[in-house]
Amino acid sequence: MPYENIYNNLYERAKNGEHFTNLMPLVLSRENILLAYRNIKNNTGSKTAGTDKLTIADQPLYDKSIEYADNRISLYLAQKGKCAVTGESFTSTEEFHCHHKIPKSKSGTDDYKNLILITATVHKLIRTTNTETIKKIERCVR
């Protein structure tokens, strides 16, 4: 069943008051992401701001490659929806960051082997260069 049919079916069932759980695998599936990209690119209203005052271009993955989006999904499934560093479970896509082990600024790529999913806090720790912040973290960890 094509993904459009799955969503049409879910929509009809939701209109009848049905509630759903465990939809993250469907939402994060490669087929769904590609469907979303196709719909976004064909959407002439994509420059119109939504209720959150943001356009599609303001979304965090808009300027990323399809390879990045695909690998992000694959990592989510491979890591069983958990941070690779802390083991903390993600409950939404806003909770995880996709970190490039070798930064793109240093010739890193969106290749699967160069990416890892981590919490926003862990990402902040990885990226910090402020000596005082590093010392504070070291004191807390000891």
C-alpha positions as CSV (number, residue, x, y, z in Angstrom):
1,M,0.0,0.0,0.0
2,P,1.6,3.3,-1.0
3,Y,2.2,5.8,1.8
4,E,-0.4,8.2,0.6
5,N,-3.0,5.5,1.1
6,I,-1.7,4.7,4.6
7,Y,-2.0,8.4,5.6
8,N,-5.5,8.7,4.0
9,N,-6.6,5.7,6.0
10,L,-5.1,7.1,9.2
11,Y,-6.8,10.4,8.5
12,E,-10.2,8.8,8.0
13,R,-9.8,6.7,11.2
14,A,-8.8,9.8,13.2
15,K,-11.8,11.7,12.0
16,N,-13.9,8.9,13.5
17,G,-12.2,9.5,16.9
18,E,-9.6,6.7,16.8
19,H,-6.3,7.5,18.6
20,F,-2.9,6.1,17.6
21,T,0.3,5.2,19.3
22,N,3.8,4.1,18.1
23,L,3.7,6.0,14.9
24,M,7.3,7.1,15.0
25,P,8.6,4.2,12.8
26,L,6.0,5.1,10.2
27,V,6.8,8.9,10.5
28,L,10.5,8.3,10.3
29,S,10.4,5.7,7.5
30,R,12.5,6.4,4.4
31,E,9.4,6.2,2.1
32,N,7.6,8.8,4.3
33,I,10.5,11.2,4.3
34,L,10.9,11.0,0.5
35,L,7.1,11.5,0.1
36,A,7.3,14.6,2.3
37,Y,10.3,16.0,0.3
38,R,8.4,15.5,-3.0
39,N,5.3,17.1,-1.5
40,I,7.3,20.0,-0.1
41,K,9.2,20.7,-3.3
42,N,5.9,20.6,-5.3
43,N,4.0,22.8,-2.9
44,T,3.7,26.3,-4.2
45,G,2.6,27.4,-0.7
46,S,5.9,26.4,0.9
47,K,7.0,30.0,1.2
48,T,3.9,30.8,3.2
49,A,4.5,30.9,7.0
50,G,2.5,28.6,9.1
51,T,0.9,29.3,12.5
52,D,4.4,29.1,14.1
53,K,5.5,31.9,11.8
54,L,8.0,29.6,10.0
55,T,8.3,28.6,6.4
56,I,9.6,25.3,5.0
57,A,13.0,27.0,4.5
58,D,13.1,27.6,8.3
59,Q,12.9,23.9,9.1
60,P,16.1,22.3,10.3
61,L,16.4,19.6,7.6
62,Y,15.3,21.7,4.6
63,D,18.9,22.5,3.4
64,K,20.2,19.0,4.1
65,S,20.8,16.3,1.6
66,I,18.4,13.4,1.1
67,E,21.3,11.1,2.1
68,Y,21.4,13.0,5.4
69,A,17.7,12.5,6.0
70,D,17.8,8.9,5.0
71,N,20.8,8.2,7.2
72,R,19.2,10.0,10.1
73,I,16.2,7.6,9.8
74,S,18.5,4.6,9.6
75,L,20.5,5.7,12.6
76,Y,17.3,6.2,14.6
77,L,16.3,2.6,13.9
78,A,19.8,1.2,14.4
79,Q,20.2,3.0,17.7
80,K,16.7,1.8,18.7
81,G,15.6,5.4,19.3
82,K,18.3,6.1,21.9
83,C,21.2,8.5,22.3
84,A,24.4,6.8,21.3
85,V,26.2,8.4,24.3
86,T,23.8,8.3,27.2
87,G,21.4,5.6,26.1
88,E,18.5,8.0,26.8
89,S,15.3,7.3,24.7
90,F,14.1,9.9,22.3
91,T,10.4,10.6,22.5
92,S,10.3,13.0,19.5
93,T,12.4,14.1,16.6
94,E,13.1,17.4,18.3
95,E,15.0,15.6,21.1
96,F,17.8,14.3,19.0
97,H,20.6,15.9,17.1
98,C,22.5,14.2,14.2
99,H,26.2,14.9,14.8
100,H,28.8,14.7,12.1
101,K,31.9,12.8,13.6
102,I,34.1,14.6,11.1
103,P,32.5,18.1,10.7
104,K,31.4,19.1,7.2
105,S,33.8,22.1,7.5
106,K,36.6,19.5,7.7
107,S,35.5,17.5,4.6
108,G,33.1,15.4,6.6
109,T,30.2,13.9,4.7
110,D,26.5,12.9,5.3
111,D,27.6,9.3,5.0
112,Y,26.0,6.9,7.5
113,K,29.4,6.1,9.1
114,N,30.1,9.8,9.8
115,L,26.8,10.4,11.7
116,I,25.6,9.6,15.2
117,L,22.3,10.5,17.0
118,I,22.7,12.2,20.4
119,T,20.8,14.4,22.7
120,A,20.9,18.2,22.4
121,T,22.8,18.4,25.7
122,V,25.5,15.9,24.5
123,H,25.8,17.8,21.3
124,K,26.4,21.0,23.2
125,L,29.1,19.3,25.2
126,I,30.8,17.9,22.1
127,R,30.8,21.3,20.4
128,T,31.9,23.5,23.3
129,T,35.3,25.1,23.1
130,N,34.9,27.4,26.0
131,T,37.6,26.4,28.6
132,E,35.4,27.5,31.6
133,T,32.5,25.4,30.3
134,I,34.8,22.4,29.9
135,K,36.2,22.8,33.4
136,K,32.6,23.0,34.8
137,I,31.6,19.8,33.0
138,E,34.8,18.0,34.2
139,R,34.0,19.0,37.8
140,C,30.4,17.7,37.5
141,V,31.5,14.4,35.9
142,R,34.2,13.6,38.6
